[in-house]
Amino acid sequence: MGPADRWQDLAIVLRSLRHNYDGTYTDGVSFEGYSEKMLLDELGIEMDEKKYRYYLLLDELF
């Protein structure tokens, strides 16, 4: 078995953070200043939109 694709986890984390900060999961209370780029910059990773969308769609199957 080969190494796991880190985007499988990153996509879920980024979606969760976005919803927590935009008010989706916090009864409409949103928080200003959040950007997905903040986490990616800390990890030294560039956004890969294709993998991001792929793994979000894959997650919907489970």
N, C-alpha and C positions, 0 to 999 in steps of 0.2 A: 504494500500500500504506500502511495506517495504522500508527500506532505500536504497538509490541509491548506486551503486557500483562505488567507486571513480575511478576505472580503466577506466570507460567509458570516463571520462574527461582526465585522465592522458595519455591515449593512443594517443588521438588527440594532446594534448599539446606536448608530446615527439616527435611525428612525425613532427609536425610543427617546433619545435626547431631544430631538426636534419636537416631538409631541409633548414632552414634559415642559419645554420652554415656550411653546406657542399656545398653551392653554388647553390642548386636547385632553390631557389626563389630569388637569388641575382645576377642574370646574370653571374654566374660562379665564383663570388668572394667568396672564402671560408675563414673561420676563424678557426685558430688552437686552440687546447686546450679545445674544447667543449666535454663533455661527458654526456650522459643521466644520469649517476650516480650522477652528480653534483646536479641536481634538486631533485632526489630521496633521496639523503643524507640529503639535507636541510629539506625535508619534513619528514624524518625519516621513509621512506618506502623502502622495499626491492622490487626489480624487480620481477614481476610475468609475465614471458614470455607467458604463456598460455592465461592469461586474456588480455595481451597487444595485441597479435595476433588476438584474438577473436574480440575485440572491433575495431581494425583497419579493419578487414573484415566486421564487421557489419556496420561500417561507409560507406563503399563502396556501400552499398545498398540504401543509402539515397542521 
